[in-house]
Amino acid sequence: MLRRTLLALAALPLAMGAPAFAQTPEQPPIASEPKVELKGTVTKVSTTRGEGMPYLEMRTGSETVKVTLGSMRYLMQNDFNPKAGDAIEVKGYKMKDGVVAIEVSLGGGKPLALRDSQGWPLWMRGGRGRQGRMGNDSEKK
């Protein structure tokens, strides 16, 4: 009797949680944040291992803004190598501690897309209808 009860209790969370796992939101939570477009100059680049996702700081007007980029591997695969002093344009989601980049362009060059049109990271593999791991989103701008 005790064994049967334990087995039933162990299966309960799986049975209850299955629909939640089967449904995937159309957009990640970050996509509900306001979008911003910034132009300025790179003042600092941080790509140190063990310190989280690579980011840079940029000066736009009188403000310095932290811009969180994406996977280091993805940045390297796309030859994205910002340096202090580079002109930069950023489209991203405004967060309380800076901006999470959707697209970044250095010196007026070709933009590097970091998130798809729904806000999902392009460096993540598989699912969600994205084509390939390089993020060939059908809504290029």
ChimeraX attribute file (.defattr): number of C-alpha atoms within 10 A of each C-alpha:
attribute: neighborCount
match mode: 1-to-1
recipient: residues
	/A:1	6
	/A:2	7
	/A:3	8
	/A:4	9
	/A:5	10
	/A:6	11
	/A:7	11
	/A:8	11
	/A:9	11
	/A:10	11
	/A:11	11
	/A:12	11
	/A:13	10
	/A:14	11
	/A:15	9
	/A:16	10
	/A:17	10
	/A:18	10
	/A:19	10
	/A:20	9
	/A:21	9
	/A:22	8
	/A:23	8
	/A:24	10
	/A:25	9
	/A:26	11
	/A:27	13
	/A:28	12
	/A:29	10
	/A:30	14
	/A:31	16
	/A:32	12
	/A:33	14
	/A:34	11
	/A:35	15
	/A:36	15
	/A:37	15
	/A:38	17
	/A:39	17
	/A:40	21
	/A:41	21
	/A:42	24
	/A:43	18
	/A:44	16
	/A:45	17
	/A:46	14
	/A:47	14
	/A:48	11
	/A:49	9
	/A:50	7
	/A:51	9
	/A:52	13
	/A:53	14
	/A:54	18
	/A:55	22
	/A:56	18
	/A:57	20
	/A:58	26
	/A:59	19
	/A:60	15
	/A:61	10
	/A:62	6
	/A:63	8
	/A:64	16
	/A:65	18
	/A:66	20
	/A:67	25
	/A:68	21
	/A:69	23
	/A:70	22
	/A:71	19
	/A:72	18
	/A:73	10
	/A:74	18
	/A:75	16
	/A:76	10
	/A:77	11
	/A:78	12
	/A:79	10
	/A:80	15
	/A:81	9
	/A:82	18
	/A:83	14
	/A:84	13
	/A:85	14
	/A:86	15
	/A:87	19
	/A:88	21
	/A:89	22
	/A:90	22
	/A:91	21
	/A:92	26
	/A:93	22
	/A:94	19
	/A:95	15
	/A:96	7
	/A:97	10
	/A:98	15
	/A:99	25
	/A:100	24
	/A:101	26
	/A:102	26
	/A:103	17
	/A:104	23
	/A:105	18
	/A:106	21
	/A:107	14
	/A:108	11
	/A:109	11
	/A:110	9
	/A:111	18
	/A:112	17
	/A:113	24
	/A:114	25
	/A:115	21
	/A:116	19
	/A:117	16
	/A:118	13
	/A:119	19
	/A:120	20
	/A:121	21
	/A:122	24
	/A:123	21
	/A:124	17
	/A:125	13
	/A:126	11
	/A:127	9
	/A:128	13
	/A:129	7
	/A:130	18
	/A:131	14
	/A:132	14
	/A:133	14
	/A:134	16
	/A:135	19
	/A:136	13
	/A:137	16
	/A:138	10
	/A:139	7
	/A:140	8
	/A:141	6
